[in-house]
Amino acid sequence: MRRGDGRWSLATRIMAGVLVVVVGCLALLSVLVAGFTRYEVTERLDNSLQEVAERLEFVIAAHAVRPAGGTVALLPEVGPRTLAYQIAMPDGTLLLRSQNAPVETFVPVVRGGFYDRPRFRVYVVKAQDGGHYILVGEPTFHRREAVRRATLISILPMIVFLPAVWLLVRWVVRRALRPLTALQAEIRARGGGNLTPIPALDLPEELAAIHMAVNLLLDRLKKALSSERAFAANAAHELRNPIGALLAQAQMLREQLHEPEAPGRVAAMIGQIRRLGRMTEKLLQLSRASSGAAMGDDRFDLIAVLQILAEEFADMPPVFPVVTVDCDGMEALFARGDIDAAGILFRNLIENAAHHGTPDAVIAVTVSRNGVVDIVNDCSALPEAILPGLTEPFVRGGSAADGSGLGLAIAASIAGQMGARLEIASPLPGTDRGFRARVVLAGCEAVRALPGVEATGRPS
């Protein structure tokens, strides 16, 4: 069948090609069978005419035929398929005829052989006495009907068999393409976080070569990406220590300087060092997210992760907004994946809401029973055109707030590896302000809060 993009599938092309060949061959075979059947039926019926003529010769030999002025031999219940006969002299004088035979001889000139007349197929033979001719005619209606029936008996099974041919061809083609479908599924499962070789499959010789080539390509990609990730991780680690030492020295220097302009300059330097430290931390997180660390299959409590993050942000300086977690009356919500990667995911979403939202506005984290987590903050609405690109690295929404442009990219990468979906929207539905980051997790298992237990999961 034709796909949504207008291309035909390989199975459809094979089935269409095979069916065209089969139908063409059956059509040609039907024409040949029809011709052969017509020839055979004509030959058999002509032999029957000859046999009837020979039997009439014995009648002439046993009973002398005398001119009787065209006497008609009465035959009871003569139908359209009944053979007609005539007995004539060599000059064409009709001596005897059946009641379904014409009053004139079948042929103008009486000579031996087969003749095709408008209503009869005629066979003429000279009697053994030499003085009479026997003319036997078979109605063409009977002959045409016999040919048609014989042709239908020969061709009709082929026509009826066509649906069975189509079903068999479809079954055989799909069965033959199963290895290709399995190989396609394995290749589709590979990506930046999964470059493991494709396992051994029961493939035909033509696909085995593709299997080997894909595994070779995956091995090369894995080595290249490993080198790139190792370089990013090592570079970030190497930068972290000198940045920390530089920050400590700058803070000590600020305490030792007494000139009026010195503290301001040192404070600016400390701010830049801290910004560089945050950038390094984000690069480390991006490297971890790109390494496929979030593809684990551990079972963890998502609500506990969000509550720990909320408490951690509550201990930050007062300038950090308040983070509230609404658990929808659940004690726990178990999800699949790596708990550390999940922490990085939601930390970046909350930090993004804090850095780019309205100061002192509450950041609301809402957890639904179906595994949907919303992080909502107040801010001016973002242009719709820039929303799709916010999950790309180093892309910012035009805010003047301090940031690296990596938070949403890290969150999107981890969400994809966990089998989740990150959706961003601005403004909030029904308003003209706000920003919402929604994470849709699959396969979550909710646990209701027991009586006397708050929605946050702590005893009341």
C-alpha atoms as one frame of an Amber mdcrd trajectory, in Angstrom:
protein
   0.000   0.000   0.000   1.062   3.605  -0.494   2.547   5.296   2.564   1.668
   8.704   3.907   4.640  10.279   2.105   3.479   8.944  -1.273   6.030   6.129
  -1.544   5.165   2.462  -2.128   6.424  -0.168   0.286   8.769  -2.894  -0.925
   6.203  -5.607  -0.109   3.573  -3.834  -2.232   5.967  -3.509  -5.159   6.905
  -7.181  -5.017   3.280  -8.300  -4.707   2.182  -5.990  -7.531   5.001  -7.204
  -9.786   4.342 -10.879  -9.072   0.586 -10.473  -9.531   1.042  -8.635 -12.840
   3.258 -11.453 -14.109   0.885 -14.155 -12.812  -2.232 -12.462 -14.198  -0.502
 -11.838 -17.524   0.583 -15.465 -17.756  -2.902 -16.674 -16.788  -4.473 -14.371
 -19.388  -2.138 -15.682 -22.087  -2.767 -19.232 -20.925  -6.521 -18.602 -21.017
  -6.323 -17.396 -24.609  -4.262 -20.435 -25.599  -6.611 -22.783 -23.729  -9.630
 -21.142 -25.360  -8.100 -21.568 -28.809  -7.080 -25.149 -28.143 -10.521 -25.938
 -26.676 -12.247 -24.462 -29.716 -10.040 -26.507 -32.011 -10.663 -29.733 -30.073
 -14.429 -29.197 -29.827 -14.638 -28.382 -33.533 -12.650 -31.501 -34.356 -14.832
 -33.736 -32.160 -18.055 -32.344 -33.565 -16.769 -32.700 -37.127 -15.994 -36.345
 -36.373 -19.563 -36.724 -35.131 -20.845 -35.329 -38.431 -18.744 -37.871 -40.308
 -20.093 -40.731 -38.169 -23.698 -39.654 -38.802 -23.010 -39.456 -42.527 -21.510
 -42.968 -42.525 -24.553 -44.371 -40.740 -26.830 -42.757 -43.299 -24.894 -44.608
 -46.028 -26.065 -47.909 -44.547 -29.645 -46.644 -44.683 -29.247 -45.807 -48.368
 -27.724 -49.222 -49.052 -30.567 -51.035 -47.271 -33.386 -49.022 -48.783 -33.193
 -47.712 -52.300 -33.886 -44.033 -52.317 -36.260 -42.901 -55.007 -37.170 -39.382
 -55.962 -40.269 -38.495 -54.067 -40.565 -34.866 -54.756 -38.663 -33.755 -51.651
 -40.371 -36.072 -49.173 -39.655 -35.018 -45.618 -38.685 -37.667 -43.103 -40.546
 -36.888 -39.934 -38.417 -36.754 -36.785 -40.269 -36.325 -33.499 -39.501 -33.346
 -31.232 -36.816 -31.753 -33.385 -34.912 -29.123 -31.363 -32.322 -26.432 -32.244
 -29.474 -28.826 -31.437 -30.735 -31.704 -33.555 -28.638 -32.640 -36.620 -30.254
 -32.033 -39.995 -29.600 -34.156 -43.038 -30.322 -34.200 -46.745 -29.939 -36.829
 -49.478 -29.437 -35.364 -52.922 -28.507 -36.330 -56.452 -25.191 -35.195 -57.948
 -27.026 -32.430 -59.812 -28.411 -31.029 -56.580 -31.868 -32.563 -56.747 -33.089
 -33.096 -53.201 -34.445 -36.592 -52.625 -34.903 -36.668 -48.876 -34.436 -34.310
 -45.970 -35.159 -34.037 -42.304 -37.886 -31.629 -41.252 -35.377 -29.199 -39.751
 -33.265 -29.095 -42.933 -33.794 -26.352 -45.562 -35.769 -27.133 -48.729 -32.682
 -26.401 -50.800 -29.418 -28.254 -50.479 -27.085 -26.935 -47.791 -24.501 -25.972
 -50.410 -25.137 -24.756 -53.985 -22.628 -27.166 -55.499 -22.770 -30.642 -54.022
 -19.217 -31.807 -53.402 -17.556 -33.700 -50.562 -16.064 -31.851 -47.606 -16.879
 -29.479 -44.750 -18.717 -26.190 -45.278 -19.637 -23.306 -42.979 -23.092 -21.953
 -43.677 -24.888 -19.114 -41.789 -26.922 -21.574 -39.680 -25.123 -24.908 -40.097
 -21.742 -26.571 -40.145 -22.209 -28.991 -43.081 -20.424 -32.189 -43.999 -20.975
 -33.607 -47.517 -19.975 -37.137 -48.511 -20.704 -39.217 -51.613 -22.580 -42.449
 -50.970 -20.968 -45.752 -51.851 -23.498 -46.412 -54.620 -22.119 -43.368 -56.418
 -25.538 -41.962 -57.221 -26.311 -40.014 -54.089 -24.738 -37.419 -51.791 -25.356
 -37.266 -48.069 -25.373 -33.821 -46.466 -25.379 -33.580 -42.675 -25.660 -30.200
 -40.973 -25.087 -29.308 -37.336 -26.715 -26.062 -36.067 -24.066 -23.413 -35.408
 -25.956 -22.469 -32.253 -25.217 -25.854 -30.746 -21.586 -25.678 -31.810 -21.065
 -22.181 -30.384 -22.704 -23.182 -27.116 -20.509 -26.277 -26.864 -17.358 -24.225
 -27.509 -18.424 -21.608 -24.953 -19.125 -24.190 -22.265 -15.879 -26.033 -22.888
 -13.945 -22.744 -22.787 -15.611 -21.696 -19.529 -14.865 -25.063 -17.960 -11.204
 -24.583 -18.901 -10.816 -20.889 -18.012 -13.216 -20.390 -15.092 -11.005 -22.283
 -12.577  -8.113 -19.944 -13.438 -10.268 -16.872 -12.802 -11.601 -18.288  -9.543
  -8.057 -19.165  -8.515  -6.823 -15.540  -8.826  -7.891 -14.467  -5.271  -6.139
 -17.535  -3.889  -3.031 -16.592  -5.896  -3.147 -13.063  -4.464  -3.490 -14.341
  -0.888  -0.665 -16.833  -1.358   1.624 -14.249  -2.955   0.840 -11.799  -0.149
   1.576 -14.413   2.506   4.806 -15.546   0.845   6.080 -11.988   0.314   5.324
 -10.904   3.865   6.889 -14.046   5.252   9.992 -13.482   3.121  10.242  -9.839
   4.283   9.994 -10.619   8.001  13.793 -10.619   8.396  13.914  -7.209   6.695
  11.242  -5.913   9.092  13.216  -7.239  12.068  16.403  -5.594  10.766  14.515
  -2.329  10.219  13.198  -2.391  13.807  16.689  -2.995  15.184  18.155  -0.134
  13.143  15.311   2.199  14.213  16.057   1.411  17.866  19.614   2.680  17.473
  20.461   6.305  18.184  22.836   8.627  19.975  22.181   6.845  23.273  22.093
   3.297  21.892  24.852   2.298  19.515  25.063  -1.363  20.487  25.635  -3.756
  17.561  22.577  -5.381  16.033  22.363  -8.963  17.330  22.496 -11.961  15.033
  19.303 -12.352  13.023  18.060 -15.064  10.690  18.723 -13.050   7.539  19.081
 -14.095   3.905  22.400 -13.610   2.170  21.439 -10.239   0.657  20.449  -8.764
   4.036  23.384 -10.301   5.910  25.725  -7.937   4.059  23.586  -4.950   5.118
  23.611  -6.279   8.685  27.401  -6.359   8.734  27.693  -2.904   7.167  25.301
  -1.361   9.705  27.190  -2.930  12.619  30.460  -1.598  11.223  28.933   1.880
  10.929  27.556   1.692  14.489  30.987   0.714  15.786  32.596   3.698  14.071
  29.909   6.062  15.360  30.262   4.686  18.877  34.013   5.288  18.861  33.594
   8.794  17.469  30.872   9.748  19.961  32.785   8.184  22.847  35.826  10.269
  21.970  33.712  13.413  21.732  31.945  12.748  25.043  35.184  11.838  26.785
  36.712  15.088  25.562  33.742  17.143  26.819  33.682  15.367  30.186  37.438
  15.613  30.672  37.464  19.255  29.631  34.656  20.060  32.071  36.403  18.198
  34.895  39.683  19.901  34.147  37.978  23.299  34.190  36.047  22.693  37.408
  39.057  22.582  39.743  40.833  25.740  38.528  37.505  27.594  38.469  36.863
  26.616  42.083  40.365  27.660  43.131  40.052  30.940  41.222  36.724  31.660
  42.918  38.213  31.041  46.360  41.162  33.304  45.626  38.868  36.052  44.346
  36.745  35.885  47.493  39.840  36.098  49.693  41.131  39.001  47.613  37.846
  40.870  48.094  38.285  40.718  51.870  41.844  42.025  51.672  41.223  45.025
  49.402  40.216  48.331  50.964  40.054  50.713  48.000  36.527  51.984  47.246
  36.456  50.615  43.627  38.160  47.297  44.364  35.223  45.443  45.969  32.978
  46.188  42.983  35.544  44.939  40.481  36.222  41.827  42.544  32.453  41.220
  42.856  32.123  41.428  39.056  35.007  38.993  38.681  33.402  36.603  41.171
  30.119  36.805  39.248  31.855  35.881  35.999  33.682  33.018  37.694  30.400
  31.700  39.075  28.813  31.989  35.639  31.721  30.050  34.176  31.269  27.436
  36.911  27.551  27.060  36.096  28.372  26.737  32.417  30.900  24.015  33.211
  28.307  22.204  35.346  25.791  22.361  32.489  28.366  20.989  30.075  28.935
  18.086  32.452  25.186  17.448  32.605  24.889  17.658  28.812  27.739  15.181
  28.450  26.013  12.826  30.879  22.686  13.201  29.111  24.265  12.538  25.694
  26.018   9.418  26.975  22.736   7.511  27.339  22.848   7.383  31.136  19.083
   7.962  31.336  18.304   4.725  29.488  18.391   2.657  32.690  15.407   0.535
  33.683  15.420   1.156  37.432  12.193   1.734  39.329  12.180   4.945  41.408
   9.709   7.243  43.142   9.283  10.384  41.062   7.480  12.283  43.831  10.403
  11.734  46.200  12.782  13.158  43.575  10.639  16.281  43.124  10.286  16.809
  46.885  14.063  16.566  47.388  14.577  19.153  44.652  11.977  21.463  46.206
  13.695  21.224  49.597  17.087  21.823  47.995  15.873  24.963  46.238  14.251
  26.137  49.484  17.711  26.197  51.134  19.110  28.484  48.433  19.441  32.248
  48.903  16.148  34.128  49.321  16.263  35.372  45.760  15.368  31.876  44.499
  11.589  31.549  43.972   9.439  29.252  46.072   8.855  25.797  44.544   5.599
  24.003  45.406   4.864  20.349  44.604   1.250  19.175  44.174   1.107  15.357
  44.229  -2.638  15.031  43.486  -3.222  12.973  46.623  -0.555  10.406  45.785
   1.951   8.986  48.218   4.276   7.803  45.455   4.508   7.679  41.654   6.874
   4.997  40.430   8.578   5.518  37.075  11.209   3.682  35.009  14.650   5.073
  34.255  17.762   6.392  35.990  16.973   8.324  39.173  20.046  10.590  38.865
  19.159  11.459  35.263  15.567  12.190  36.331  16.930  14.538  38.992  19.011
  16.370  36.388  15.956  16.579  34.106  13.622  18.244  36.626  16.406  20.347
  38.199  17.040  21.973  34.817  13.336  22.592  34.233  12.918  24.224  37.652
  16.095  26.288  37.224  14.869  27.404  33.794  11.569  28.509  35.380  13.447
  30.372  38.139  15.943  32.177  35.897  13.469  33.272  33.241  10.326  33.775
  35.329   8.979  36.755  37.215  11.025  37.375  40.393   9.396  36.207  43.657
   6.713  34.319  41.687   5.906  30.796  42.825   7.027  27.915  40.610   4.237
  25.311  40.641   5.138  21.660  40.060   2.034  19.493  39.498   2.170  15.699
  39.284  -0.769  13.800  37.755  -1.648  10.157  38.289  -1.140   9.381  34.597
   2.542  10.379  34.758   2.265  13.992  33.581   4.482  16.526  35.390   3.887
  20.259  34.795   6.390  22.957  35.815   4.660  26.347  35.531   6.075  29.812
  36.138   4.891  33.348  35.501   6.571  35.398  32.785   5.808  37.360  29.655
   4.517  35.210  26.829   7.191  33.970  24.410   6.770  34.348  20.645   5.306
  31.197  19.152   8.012  31.091  16.472  10.864  30.518  18.945   9.197  27.745
  21.009  10.230  24.792  18.770  13.918  25.784  18.940  14.180  26.197  22.710
  15.236  22.579  23.208  18.316  23.067  21.027  21.675  23.668  22.774  22.662
  27.313  23.374  19.273  28.612  22.213  17.622  31.138  24.530  14.210  32.705
  24.461  15.401  36.287  24.283  15.405  36.796  28.064  18.036  39.071  29.603
  18.399  36.738  32.593  21.685  34.951  33.204  21.768  31.478  31.667  23.644
  29.114  29.405  20.917  28.059  26.983  21.526  24.381  27.821  18.845  23.614
  30.435  15.980  22.720  28.099  18.348  20.900  25.719  19.580  18.703  28.595
  15.996  18.086  29.740  14.833  17.142  26.223  17.752  14.734  25.751  17.129
  12.952  29.066  13.350  12.832  28.483  13.855  11.187  25.095  16.146   8.537
  26.568  13.620   7.778  29.333  10.885   7.243  26.750   9.150  10.441  27.910
   8.009  13.487  25.988   8.885  17.119  26.770   6.290  19.683  25.720   6.674
  23.438  26.186   3.941  26.042  25.903   3.713  29.806  26.280   1.456  31.519
  27.202  -0.500  29.255  29.542  -3.840  28.046  28.148  -6.559  30.594  28.782
  -4.123  33.403  29.685  -1.698  35.762  27.967   1.279  35.094  30.272   3.315
  32.250  31.709   5.453  29.344  30.602   4.795  25.629  31.060   7.185  22.709
  30.644   5.340  19.391  30.610   7.001  15.978  30.915   4.802  13.048  29.883
   6.127   9.776  31.313   4.905   6.361  30.194   4.257   3.315  32.355   4.013
   5.117  35.713   2.408   3.431  38.712   0.636   5.672  41.226   0.236   4.855
  44.940  -2.576   6.631  46.780  -1.842   8.429  50.026  -3.046   6.616  53.121
  -5.501   8.288  55.527  -3.660  10.739  57.773  -0.893  11.272  55.202  -0.445
  14.523  53.298  -0.208  14.738  49.539   3.501  15.279  49.846   3.876  11.811
  51.316   4.732  12.891  54.869   2.636  12.181  57.958   0.347  15.037  58.871
